[in-house]
Amino acid sequence: MNNMKISGGLKKNKAVVVVVEDEPSLLMAIDFKLKKIGYEVFTATTGEKGLDLIKEKKPCLIWADLLLPGMNGIELLRKIKKEPGMDKVPFVIVSVSAGREKIKEAFSLGAADYIVKSDYHIDAIIERVIKLINPKV
């Protein structure tokens, strides 16, 4: 998996993923699991820091919590999709909230997926993310 050819996200033959999550234990678990399978992972705990990191690292996938301190996941999605070359990067919102309006808004702004944390085990969420990066996996 380390030699995947994914546009906009290869650094040192590794696909780059940016994770923006403010829950420390979940952030550590996501970081560990993605690194274990070969991804280069960069993390942030606020939307503002995530925005800076995404602009710098140009990831092949962005994972963001909906409810973040400061700029929330929807606002981050809105800003990222306006960045040159970032409109095709899969953006996944992972949240405890399953509000129909938020889900509809996320998809209308270009989210690739909206995952309700309580509906899935972390390994299932990771599998969904991997399929967005490389659909042939």
FIKE-848232 format. One line per field, with one value per atom (N, C-alpha, C): residue number from 0; residue in three letters; x, y, z; atom name. Coordinates in nm, 4 decimals. Layout:
BEGIN
num = (NUM / ...)
residu = (ALA / ...)
x = (X / ...)
y = (Y / ...)
z = (Z / ...)
atome = (CA / ...)
***
This chain:
BEGIN
num = (0 / 0 / 0 / 1 / 1 / 1 / 2 / 2 / 2 / 3 / 3 / 3 / 4 / 4 / 4 / 5 / 5 / 5 / 6 / 6 / 6 / 7 / 7 / 7 / 8 / 8 / 8 / 9 / 9 / 9 / 10 / 10 / 10 / 11 / 11 / 11 / 12 / 12 / 12 / 13 / 13 / 13 / 14 / 14 / 14 / 15 / 15 / 15 / 16 / 16 / 16 / 17 / 17 / 17 / 18 / 18 / 18 / 19 / 19 / 19 / 20 / 20 / 20 / 21 / 21 / 21 / 22 / 22 / 22 / 23 / 23 / 23 / 24 / 24 / 24 / 25 / 25 / 25 / 26 / 26 / 26 / 27 / 27 / 27 / 28 / 28 / 28 / 29 / 29 / 29 / 30 / 30 / 30 / 31 / 31 / 31 / 32 / 32 / 32 / 33 / 33 / 33 / 34 / 34 / 34 / 35 / 35 / 35 / 36 / 36 / 36 / 37 / 37 / 37 / 38 / 38 / 38 / 39 / 39 / 39 / 40 / 40 / 40 / 41 / 41 / 41 / 42 / 42 / 42 / 43 / 43 / 43 / 44 / 44 / 44 / 45 / 45 / 45 / 46 / 46 / 46 / 47 / 47 / 47 / 48 / 48 / 48 / 49 / 49 / 49 / 50 / 50 / 50 / 51 / 51 / 51 / 52 / 52 / 52 / 53 / 53 / 53 / 54 / 54 / 54 / 55 / 55 / 55 / 56 / 56 / 56 / 57 / 57 / 57 / 58 / 58 / 58 / 59 / 59 / 59 / 60 / 60 / 60 / 61 / 61 / 61 / 62 / 62 / 62 / 63 / 63 / 63 / 64 / 64 / 64 / 65 / 65 / 65 / 66 / 66 / 66 / 67 / 67 / 67 / 68 / 68 / 68 / 69 / 69 / 69 / 70 / 70 / 70 / 71 / 71 / 71 / 72 / 72 / 72 / 73 / 73 / 73 / 74 / 74 / 74 / 75 / 75 / 75 / 76 / 76 / 76 / 77 / 77 / 77 / 78 / 78 / 78 / 79 / 79 / 79 / 80 / 80 / 80 / 81 / 81 / 81 / 82 / 82 / 82 / 83 / 83 / 83 / 84 / 84 / 84 / 85 / 85 / 85 / 86 / 86 / 86 / 87 / 87 / 87 / 88 / 88 / 88 / 89 / 89 / 89 / 90 / 90 / 90 / 91 / 91 / 91 / 92 / 92 / 92 / 93 / 93 / 93 / 94 / 94 / 94 / 95 / 95 / 95 / 96 / 96 / 96 / 97 / 97 / 97 / 98 / 98 / 98 / 99 / 99 / 99 / 100 / 100 / 100 / 101 / 101 / 101 / 102 / 102 / 102 / 103 / 103 / 103 / 104 / 104 / 104 / 105 / 105 / 105 / 106 / 106 / 106 / 107 / 107 / 107 / 108 / 108 / 108 / 109 / 109 / 109 / 110 / 110 / 110 / 111 / 111 / 111 / 112 / 112 / 112 / 113 / 113 / 113 / 114 / 114 / 114 / 115 / 115 / 115 / 116 / 116 / 116 / 117 / 117 / 117 / 118 / 118 / 118 / 119 / 119 / 119 / 120 / 120 / 120 / 121 / 121 / 121 / 122 / 122 / 122 / 123 / 123 / 123 / 124 / 124 / 124 / 125 / 125 / 125 / 126 / 126 / 126 / 127 / 127 / 127 / 128 / 128 / 128 / 129 / 129 / 129 / 130 / 130 / 130 / 131 / 131 / 131 / 132 / 132 / 132 / 133 / 133 / 133 / 134 / 134 / 134 / 135 / 135 / 135 / 136 / 136 / 136)
residu = (MET / MET / MET / ASN / ASN / ASN / ASN / ASN / ASN / MET / MET / MET / LYS / LYS / LYS / ILE / ILE / ILE / SER / SER / SER / GLY / GLY / GLY / GLY / GLY / GLY / LEU / LEU / LEU / LYS / LYS / LYS / LYS / LYS / LYS / ASN / ASN / ASN / LYS / LYS / LYS / ALA / ALA / ALA / VAL / VAL / VAL / VAL / VAL / VAL / VAL / VAL / VAL / VAL / VAL / VAL / VAL / VAL / VAL / GLU / GLU / GLU / ASP / ASP / ASP / GLU / GLU / GLU / PRO / PRO / PRO / SER / SER / SER / LEU / LEU / LEU / LEU / LEU / LEU / MET / MET / MET / ALA / ALA / ALA / ILE / ILE / ILE / ASP / ASP / ASP / PHE / PHE / PHE / LYS / LYS / LYS / LEU / LEU / LEU / LYS / LYS / LYS / LYS / LYS / LYS / ILE / ILE / ILE / GLY / GLY / GLY / TYR / TYR / TYR / GLU / GLU / GLU / VAL / VAL / VAL / PHE / PHE / PHE / THR / THR / THR / ALA / ALA / ALA / THR / THR / THR / THR / THR / THR / GLY / GLY / GLY / GLU / GLU / GLU / LYS / LYS / LYS / GLY / GLY / GLY / LEU / LEU / LEU / ASP / ASP / ASP / LEU / LEU / LEU / ILE / ILE / ILE / LYS / LYS / LYS / GLU / GLU / GLU / LYS / LYS / LYS / LYS / LYS / LYS / PRO / PRO / PRO / CYS / CYS / CYS / LEU / LEU / LEU / ILE / ILE / ILE / TRP / TRP / TRP / ALA / ALA / ALA / ASP / ASP / ASP / LEU / LEU / LEU / LEU / LEU / LEU / LEU / LEU / LEU / PRO / PRO / PRO / GLY / GLY / GLY / MET / MET / MET / ASN / ASN / ASN / GLY / GLY / GLY / ILE / ILE / ILE / GLU / GLU / GLU / LEU / LEU / LEU / LEU / LEU / LEU / ARG / ARG / ARG / LYS / LYS / LYS / ILE / ILE / ILE / LYS / LYS / LYS / LYS / LYS / LYS / GLU / GLU / GLU / PRO / PRO / PRO / GLY / GLY / GLY / MET / MET / MET / ASP / ASP / ASP / LYS / LYS / LYS / VAL / VAL / VAL / PRO / PRO / PRO / PHE / PHE / PHE / VAL / VAL / VAL / ILE / ILE / ILE / VAL / VAL / VAL / SER / SER / SER / VAL / VAL / VAL / SER / SER / SER / ALA / ALA / ALA / GLY / GLY / GLY / ARG / ARG / ARG / GLU / GLU / GLU / LYS / LYS / LYS / ILE / ILE / ILE / LYS / LYS / LYS / GLU / GLU / GLU / ALA / ALA / ALA / PHE / PHE / PHE / SER / SER / SER / LEU / LEU / LEU / GLY / GLY / GLY / ALA / ALA / ALA / ALA / ALA / ALA / ASP / ASP / ASP / TYR / TYR / TYR / ILE / ILE / ILE / VAL / VAL / VAL / LYS / LYS / LYS / SER / SER / SER / ASP / ASP / ASP / TYR / TYR / TYR / HIS / HIS / HIS / ILE / ILE / ILE / ASP / ASP / ASP / ALA / ALA / ALA / ILE / ILE / ILE / ILE / ILE / ILE / GLU / GLU / GLU / ARG / ARG / ARG / VAL / VAL / VAL / ILE / ILE / ILE / LYS / LYS / LYS / LEU / LEU / LEU / ILE / ILE / ILE / ASN / ASN / ASN / PRO / PRO / PRO / LYS / LYS / LYS / VAL / VAL / VAL)
x = (0.0816 / 0.0000 / 0.0866 / 0.2115 / 0.2979 / 0.3299 / 0.3117 / 0.3449 / 0.2221 / 0.1125 / -0.0101 / 0.0131 / -0.0473 / -0.0392 / -0.1688 / -0.1669 / -0.2846 / -0.2469 / -0.3164 / -0.2797 / -0.3011 / -0.2125 / -0.2254 / -0.1893 / -0.1412 / -0.1174 / 0.0045 / 0.0936 / 0.2097 / 0.3279 / 0.3840 / 0.5064 / 0.5863 / 0.7079 / 0.7909 / 0.7180 / 0.6464 / 0.5718 / 0.4589 / 0.4149 / 0.3046 / 0.1906 / 0.0701 / -0.0478 / -0.0642 / -0.0895 / -0.1012 / -0.2479 / -0.2759 / -0.4093 / -0.3989 / -0.4901 / -0.4979 / -0.6236 / -0.6057 / -0.7160 / -0.7342 / -0.8562 / -0.8881 / -0.9934 / -0.9510 / -1.0358 / -0.9950 / -1.0917 / -1.0586 / -1.0687 / -1.1106 / -1.1175 / -0.9838 / -0.8987 / -0.7623 / -0.7525 / -0.8348 / -0.8227 / -0.8589 / -0.9605 / -0.9983 / -0.8910 / -0.8370 / -0.7312 / -0.6103 / -0.5710 / -0.4566 / -0.4849 / -0.6067 / -0.6418 / -0.6412 / -0.6983 / -0.7011 / -0.5586 / -0.4793 / -0.3397 / -0.2642 / -0.2784 / -0.2087 / -0.2511 / -0.3813 / -0.4313 / -0.3952 / -0.4038 / -0.3682 / -0.2176 / -0.1368 / 0.0085 / 0.0472 / -0.0188 / 0.0107 / -0.0076 / -0.1039 / -0.1261 / -0.0541 / 0.0296 / 0.1188 / 0.0922 / -0.0063 / -0.0337 / 0.0533 / 0.0821 / 0.1487 / 0.0368 / 0.0304 / -0.0819 / -0.0360 / -0.1138 / -0.0906 / -0.2198 / -0.2086 / -0.3280 / -0.3366 / -0.4614 / -0.4896 / -0.6115 / -0.6224 / -0.7347 / -0.8344 / -0.8071 / -0.9014 / -0.9158 / -1.0266 / -1.0484 / -0.9450 / -0.9071 / -0.8081 / -0.6726 / -0.6282 / -0.5002 / -0.5108 / -0.6263 / -0.6485 / -0.6408 / -0.6994 / -0.6957 / -0.5516 / -0.4719 / -0.3300 / -0.2563 / -0.2808 / -0.2146 / -0.2545 / -0.3811 / -0.4308 / -0.3674 / -0.3605 / -0.2994 / -0.1516 / -0.0842 / 0.0588 / 0.0863 / 0.0125 / 0.0428 / -0.0241 / -0.1311 / -0.2025 / -0.2341 / -0.3161 / -0.3433 / -0.4276 / -0.4308 / -0.5171 / -0.6524 / -0.6654 / -0.7925 / -0.7897 / -0.9065 / -0.9220 / -1.0319 / -1.0027 / -1.0976 / -1.1198 / -1.2435 / -1.2698 / -1.3941 / -1.3826 / -1.4976 / -1.5903 / -1.7184 / -1.8131 / -1.8007 / -1.7970 / -1.7957 / -1.6525 / -1.5934 / -1.4567 / -1.4580 / -1.3591 / -1.3496 / -1.3202 / -1.3811 / -1.3600 / -1.4342 / -1.3609 / -1.4183 / -1.4636 / -1.5916 / -1.6396 / -1.6086 / -1.6415 / -1.6102 / -1.6766 / -1.7982 / -1.8684 / -1.7981 / -1.7593 / -1.6886 / -1.5538 / -1.4860 / -1.3581 / -1.3783 / -1.4788 / -1.5114 / -1.5364 / -1.6160 / -1.6490 / -1.5219 / -1.4305 / -1.3066 / -1.2142 / -1.2017 / -1.1108 / -1.1562 / -1.2833 / -1.3326 / -1.3131 / -1.2834 / -1.2546 / -1.1061 / -1.0223 / -0.8784 / -0.8448 / -0.7579 / -0.7184 / -0.6643 / -0.7178 / -0.6713 / -0.7258 / -0.8018 / -0.8510 / -0.9951 / -1.0600 / -1.2006 / -1.2226 / -1.1211 / -1.1345 / -1.0871 / -1.0295 / -0.9786 / -1.0969 / -1.1082 / -1.2188 / -1.2131 / -1.3252 / -1.3386 / -1.4457 / -1.4076 / -1.4986 / -1.5300 / -1.6567 / -1.6980 / -1.7389 / -1.6808 / -1.7112 / -1.7663 / -1.8852 / -1.9518 / -2.0371 / -2.0676 / -2.1639 / -2.3049 / -2.3175 / -2.4464 / -2.4908 / -2.6166 / -2.6712 / -2.7853 / -2.7772 / -2.8825 / -2.8954 / -3.0166 / -3.0423 / -2.9936 / -3.0162 / -2.9765 / -2.8242 / -2.7514 / -2.6052 / -2.5511 / -2.6089 / -2.5652 / -2.5908 / -2.7094 / -2.7449 / -2.6511 / -2.6223 / -2.5321 / -2.3919 / -2.3430 / -2.2083 / -2.1972 / -2.2934 / -2.2883 / -2.3049 / -2.3872 / -2.4059 / -2.2784 / -2.1932 / -2.0666 / -1.9530 / -1.9798 / -1.8785 / -1.8169 / -1.8738 / -1.8209 / -1.8308 / -1.7290 / -1.7290 / -1.8061 / -1.8117 / -1.8825 / -1.9129 / -2.0140 / -2.0526 / -2.0775 / -1.9967 / -2.0021 / -2.0402 / -2.1415 / -2.1827 / -2.1015 / -2.0197 / -1.9256 / -1.9913 / -2.1068 / -2.1710 / -2.2235 / -2.2340 / -2.2851 / -2.1784 / -2.0511 / -1.9427 / -1.8310 / -1.7635 / -1.6397 / -1.5303 / -1.4276 / -1.3223 / -1.2621 / -1.2479 / -1.1899 / -1.2790 / -1.4095 / -1.5016 / -1.4923 / -1.4741 / -1.4565 / -1.3272 / -1.2202 / -1.0912 / -1.1076 / -1.1798 / -1.2015 / -1.2738 / -1.3733 / -1.4459 / -1.3535 / -1.2670 / -1.1720 / -1.0738 / -1.0220 / -0.9273 / -0.9909 / -1.1175 / -1.1862 / -1.2024 / -1.2105 / -1.2174 / -1.0822 / -0.9751 / -0.8416 / -0.8092 / -0.8401 / -0.8082 / -0.9264 / -1.0197 / -1.1412 / -1.1171 / -0.9989 / -0.9705 / -0.9289 / -0.9111 / -0.8672 / -0.9830)
y = (-0.1190 / 0.0000 / 0.1263 / 0.1144 / 0.2313 / 0.2922 / 0.2191 / 0.2706 / 0.3118 / 0.3389 / 0.3800 / 0.5086 / 0.5168 / 0.6388 / 0.7161 / 0.8098 / 0.8892 / 1.0346 / 1.1018 / 1.2404 / 1.3306 / 1.4254 / 1.5262 / 1.4792 / 1.3567 / 1.3131 / 1.2279 / 1.2155 / 1.1308 / 1.2102 / 1.1627 / 1.2174 / 1.0956 / 1.0818 / 0.9681 / 0.8366 / 0.8257 / 0.7066 / 0.6703 / 0.7636 / 0.7360 / 0.8319 / 0.7789 / 0.8634 / 0.9453 / 1.0736 / 1.1654 / 1.1845 / 1.1713 / 1.1933 / 1.2983 / 1.3957 / 1.4936 / 1.4616 / 1.4499 / 1.4208 / 1.5398 / 1.5942 / 1.7068 / 1.6574 / 1.6349 / 1.5735 / 1.6300 / 1.6728 / 1.7327 / 1.6363 / 1.5138 / 1.4146 / 1.3383 / 1.3635 / 1.3086 / 1.1577 / 1.0802 / 0.9345 / 0.8862 / 0.9442 / 0.9064 / 0.9503 / 1.0688 / 1.1186 / 1.0257 / 0.9833 / 0.8918 / 0.7581 / 0.7067 / 0.5777 / 0.5858 / 0.6925 / 0.7110 / 0.7214 / 0.8050 / 0.8256 / 0.6929 / 0.6169 / 0.4891 / 0.3910 / 0.3767 / 0.2783 / 0.3133 / 0.4403 / 0.4796 / 0.4664 / 0.5030 / 0.4886 / 0.3413 / 0.2579 / 0.1144 / 0.0502 / 0.1011 / 0.0430 / 0.1200 / 0.2161 / 0.2771 / 0.4199 / 0.4858 / 0.6245 / 0.7209 / 0.8331 / 0.9416 / 1.0300 / 1.0445 / 1.1112 / 1.2390 / 1.3452 / 1.4719 / 1.5077 / 1.5552 / 1.5781 / 1.7216 / 1.7621 / 1.8925 / 1.8769 / 1.9649 / 1.9563 / 2.0711 / 2.1625 / 2.2707 / 2.2860 / 2.3436 / 2.3661 / 2.4592 / 2.5624 / 2.6585 / 2.5923 / 2.5121 / 2.4419 / 2.3381 / 2.2747 / 2.1787 / 2.2433 / 2.3615 / 2.4348 / 2.4638 / 2.5126 / 2.5403 / 2.4131 / 2.3062 / 2.1785 / 2.1235 / 2.1326 / 2.0832 / 2.1622 / 2.2929 / 2.3758 / 2.3415 / 2.3119 / 2.2807 / 2.1408 / 2.0412 / 1.9006 / 1.8481 / 1.9142 / 1.8695 / 1.7192 / 1.6786 / 1.5356 / 1.4730 / 1.3395 / 1.2675 / 1.2417 / 1.2690 / 1.2563 / 1.3415 / 1.3992 / 1.4790 / 1.4149 / 1.3932 / 1.3382 / 1.4479 / 1.4937 / 1.6013 / 1.5735 / 1.6048 / 1.5991 / 1.7150 / 1.6972 / 1.8057 / 1.9137 / 1.8711 / 1.9656 / 1.9878 / 2.0953 / 2.1312 / 2.2672 / 2.2925 / 2.4268 / 2.5279 / 2.6443 / 2.7460 / 2.7074 / 2.6925 / 2.6559 / 2.5098 / 2.4847 / 2.3463 / 2.2739 / 2.1457 / 2.0637 / 2.1107 / 2.1609 / 2.2117 / 2.3371 / 2.4270 / 2.5487 / 2.5131 / 2.4155 / 2.3698 / 2.3114 / 2.2291 / 2.1716 / 2.2821 / 2.3791 / 2.4908 / 2.5630 / 2.5887 / 2.6604 / 2.5753 / 2.4476 / 2.3588 / 2.3390 / 2.3239 / 2.2997 / 2.4204 / 2.5368 / 2.6568 / 2.6696 / 2.5886 / 2.5934 / 2.5297 / 2.5930 / 2.5358 / 2.3933 / 2.3027 / 2.1647 / 2.0777 / 2.1345 / 2.0568 / 2.0099 / 2.0520 / 2.0166 / 1.8673 / 1.7959 / 1.6522 / 1.5656 / 1.6259 / 1.5504 / 1.5049 / 1.3743 / 1.3272 / 1.3891 / 1.4419 / 1.5039 / 1.4251 / 1.3651 / 1.2824 / 1.3527 / 1.3696 / 1.4244 / 1.3080 / 1.3050 / 1.2016 / 1.2738 / 1.2337 / 1.3102 / 1.2235 / 1.2769 / 1.2113 / 1.2517 / 1.3528 / 1.4063 / 1.3507 / 1.3068 / 1.2545 / 1.3425 / 1.4712 / 1.5624 / 1.5656 / 1.5430 / 1.5348 / 1.6596 / 1.7774 / 1.9016 / 1.9135 / 1.8740 / 1.8801 / 1.7820 / 1.6644 / 1.5640 / 1.6151 / 1.6678 / 1.7215 / 1.8365 / 1.9249 / 2.0371 / 1.9883 / 1.8890 / 1.8359 / 1.7807 / 1.7010 / 1.6438 / 1.7511 / 1.8510 / 1.9578 / 2.0409 / 2.0435 / 2.1163 / 2.0316 / 1.9039 / 1.8183 / 1.7134 / 1.6871 / 1.5806 / 1.4471 / 1.3648 / 1.2316 / 1.1321 / 1.1586 / 1.0695 / 1.1461 / 1.0989 / 1.1537 / 1.0321 / 1.0151 / 0.8948 / 0.9319 / 0.8646 / 0.8851 / 0.7883 / 0.8445 / 0.7651 / 0.6483 / 0.6704 / 0.5650 / 0.4493 / 0.4689 / 0.3636 / 0.2636 / 0.2947 / 0.2116 / 0.1968 / 0.0833 / 0.0633 / 0.1372 / 0.1805 / 0.2590 / 0.1847 / 0.0532 / -0.0219 / -0.0142 / -0.0121 / 0.0007 / 0.1402 / 0.2404 / 0.3768 / 0.3845 / 0.3270 / 0.3253 / 0.2564 / 0.1452 / 0.0744 / 0.1639 / 0.2377 / 0.3282 / 0.4366 / 0.4863 / 0.5907 / 0.5372 / 0.4175 / 0.3554 / 0.3389 / 0.2995 / 0.2823 / 0.4147 / 0.5240 / 0.6546 / 0.6940 / 0.6530 / 0.6837 / 0.5950 / 0.4678 / 0.3698 / 0.2743 / 0.3069 / 0.2255 / 0.0796 / 0.0457 / -0.0916 / -0.1798 / -0.1210 / -0.1987 / -0.2772)
z = (0.0000 / 0.0000 / 0.0000 / 0.0387 / 0.0459 / -0.0897 / -0.1972 / -0.3290 / -0.4084 / -0.3406 / -0.4094 / -0.4858 / -0.6015 / -0.6817 / -0.6634 / -0.5715 / -0.5402 / -0.5577 / -0.6475 / -0.6763 / -0.5559 / -0.5400 / -0.4369 / -0.2982 / -0.2792 / -0.1443 / -0.1220 / -0.2177 / -0.1961 / -0.1449 / -0.0383 / 0.0178 / 0.0631 / 0.0127 / 0.0501 / 0.0244 / -0.0884 / -0.1269 / -0.0314 / 0.0500 / 0.1410 / 0.1130 / 0.1190 / 0.1043 / 0.2319 / 0.2144 / 0.3274 / 0.3647 / 0.4939 / 0.5477 / 0.6575 / 0.6548 / 0.7635 / 0.8435 / 0.9748 / 1.0660 / 1.1591 / 1.1608 / 1.2478 / 1.3466 / 1.4690 / 1.5718 / 1.7076 / 1.7879 / 1.9170 / 2.0345 / 2.0110 / 2.1180 / 2.1203 / 2.2228 / 2.2239 / 2.2052 / 2.2738 / 2.2633 / 2.1231 / 2.0634 / 1.9269 / 1.8280 / 1.8460 / 1.7583 / 1.7619 / 1.8819 / 1.8957 / 1.8273 / 1.8426 / 1.7826 / 1.6302 / 1.5758 / 1.4303 / 1.3766 / 1.4407 / 1.4012 / 1.4017 / 1.5083 / 1.5215 / 1.4119 / 1.3922 / 1.2963 / 1.1516 / 1.1169 / 0.9799 / 0.9553 / 1.0526 / 1.0378 / 1.0294 / 1.1066 / 1.1087 / 0.9719 / 0.8939 / 0.7611 / 0.6507 / 0.6888 / 0.5919 / 0.5499 / 0.6088 / 0.5719 / 0.6516 / 0.5903 / 0.6614 / 0.7152 / 0.8461 / 0.9108 / 0.9804 / 0.9589 / 1.0270 / 1.0985 / 1.2222 / 1.3021 / 1.3530 / 1.3766 / 1.4352 / 1.5248 / 1.6241 / 1.7177 / 1.7018 / 1.6108 / 1.5830 / 1.4322 / 1.3894 / 1.2478 / 1.1871 / 1.2616 / 1.2117 / 1.1882 / 1.2853 / 1.2694 / 1.1574 / 1.1472 / 1.0400 / 0.9034 / 0.8896 / 0.7630 / 0.7217 / 0.8148 / 0.7854 / 0.7448 / 0.8168 / 0.7897 / 0.6535 / 0.6199 / 0.4908 / 0.3765 / 0.3914 / 0.2872 / 0.2695 / 0.3789 / 0.3738 / 0.3190 / 0.3659 / 0.3342 / 0.2078 / 0.1602 / 0.0396 / 0.0472 / 0.1435 / 0.1639 / 0.0536 / 0.0534 / -0.0395 / 0.0241 / 0.1555 / 0.2242 / 0.3505 / 0.3813 / 0.5030 / 0.5863 / 0.7134 / 0.8102 / 0.9117 / 0.9280 / 1.0231 / 1.1060 / 1.2329 / 1.3221 / 1.2862 / 1.3072 / 1.2812 / 1.3881 / 1.5138 / 1.6248 / 1.6733 / 1.6262 / 1.6624 / 1.7313 / 1.8164 / 1.8733 / 1.7621 / 1.7692 / 1.6661 / 1.5397 / 1.4310 / 1.3010 / 1.3043 / 1.2766 / 1.2800 / 1.1483 / 1.1437 / 1.0268 / 0.8980 / 0.9067 / 0.7876 / 0.7347 / 0.8261 / 0.7835 / 0.7213 / 0.7796 / 0.7260 / 0.5861 / 0.5697 / 0.4387 / 0.3367 / 0.3745 / 0.2847 / 0.2380 / 0.3304 / 0.2964 / 0.2097 / 0.2430 / 0.1701 / 0.0259 / 0.0049 / -0.1307 / -0.2216 / -0.1644 / -0.2441 / -0.2767 / -0.2124 / -0.2356 / -0.3707 / -0.4487 / -0.5780 / -0.5630 / -0.6424 / -0.6432 / -0.5308 / -0.4388 / -0.3254 / -0.3433 / -0.4502 / -0.4695 / -0.4929 / -0.5384 / -0.5650 / -0.4481 / -0.3449 / -0.2302 / -0.1445 / -0.1194 / -0.0354 / 0.1041 / 0.1472 / 0.2785 / 0.3529 / 0.4651 / 0.5429 / 0.6739 / 0.7014 / 0.8299 / 0.9186 / 1.0379 / 1.1353 / 1.2579 / 1.3015 / 1.4062 / 1.4971 / 1.6143 / 1.7028 / 1.6635 / 1.5804 / 1.5399 / 1.4052 / 1.4004 / 1.2757 / 1.2261 / 1.2542 / 1.2119 / 1.0608 / 1.0124 / 0.8691 / 0.7948 / 0.8513 / 0.7848 / 0.7722 / 0.8770 / 0.8719 / 0.7689 / 0.7637 / 0.6664 / 0.5247 / 0.5024 / 0.3712 / 0.3328 / 0.4274 / 0.4012 / 0.3666 / 0.4429 / 0.4183 / 0.2762 / 0.2343 / 0.0999 / -0.0075 / 0.0195 / -0.0801 / -0.0979 / 0.0044 / -0.0033 / -0.0606 / -0.0845 / -0.1465 / -0.0574 / 0.0596 / 0.1449 / 0.0718 / 0.0877 / 0.0267 / 0.1123 / 0.2428 / 0.3338 / 0.4620 / 0.5330 / 0.6627 / 0.7499 / 0.8513 / 0.9332 / 1.0763 / 1.1290 / 1.2677 / 1.3536 / 1.4427 / 1.5224 / 1.5944 / 1.6522 / 1.7324 / 1.6475 / 1.5175 / 1.4289 / 1.3855 / 1.4095 / 1.3588 / 1.4603 / 1.4550 / 1.5292 / 1.4519 / 1.5194 / 1.4529 / 1.3342 / 1.3434 / 1.2315 / 1.1071 / 1.1257 / 1.0123 / 0.9506 / 1.0338 / 0.9823 / 0.9023 / 0.9539 / 0.8836 / 0.7481 / 0.7429 / 0.6159 / 0.5150 / 0.5602 / 0.4692 / 0.4159 / 0.5023 / 0.4626 / 0.3594 / 0.3833 / 0.2901 / 0.1525 / 0.1474 / 0.0183 / -0.0553 / 0.0169 / -0.0484 / -0.1088 / -0.0417 / -0.0919 / -0.2111 / -0.1970 / -0.3011 / -0.3167 / -0.4049 / -0.4202 / -0.4566 / -0.5056 / -0.5478 / -0.4311 / -0.3115 / -0.1939 / -0.1388)
atome = (N / CA / C / N / CA / C / N / CA / C / N / CA / C / N / CA / C / N / CA / C / N / CA / C / N / CA / C / N / CA / C / N / CA / C / N / CA / C / N / CA / C / N / CA / C / N / CA / C / N / CA / C / N / CA / C / N / CA / C / N / CA / C / N / CA / C / N / CA / C / N / CA / C / N / CA / C / N / CA / C / N / CA / C / N / CA / C / N / CA / C / N / CA / C / N / CA / C / N / CA / C / N / CA / C / N / CA / C / N / CA / C / N / CA / C / N / CA / C / N / CA / C / N / CA / C / N / CA / C / N / CA / C / N / CA / C / N / CA / C / N / CA / C / N / CA / C / N / CA / C / N / CA / C / N / CA / C / N / CA / C / N / CA / C / N / CA / C / N / CA / C / N / CA / C / N / CA / C / N / CA / C / N / CA / C / N / CA / C / N / CA / C / N / CA / C / N / CA / C / N / CA / C / N / CA / C / N / CA / C / N / CA / C / N / CA / C / N / CA / C / N / CA / C / N / CA / C / N / CA / C / N / CA / C / N / CA / C / N / CA / C / N / CA / C / N / CA / C / N / CA / C / N / CA / C / N / CA / C / N / CA / C / N / CA / C / N / CA / C / N / CA / C / N / CA / C / N / CA / C / N / CA / C / N / CA / C / N / CA / C / N / CA / C / N / CA / C / N / CA / C / N / CA / C / N / CA / C / N / CA / C / N / CA / C / N / CA / C / N / CA / C / N / CA / C / N / CA / C / N / CA / C / N / CA / C / N / CA / C / N / CA / C / N / CA / C / N / CA / C / N / CA / C / N / CA / C / N / CA / C / N / CA / C / N / CA / C / N / CA / C / N / CA / C / N / CA / C / N / CA / C / N / CA / C / N / CA / C / N / CA / C / N / CA / C / N / CA / C / N / CA / C / N / CA / C / N / CA / C / N / CA / C / N / CA / C / N / CA / C / N / CA / C / N / CA / C / N / CA / C / N / CA / C / N / CA / C / N / CA / C / N / CA / C / N / CA / C / N / CA / C / N / CA / C / N / CA / C / N / CA / C / N / CA / C / N / CA / C / N / CA / C / N / CA / C / N / CA / C)
***
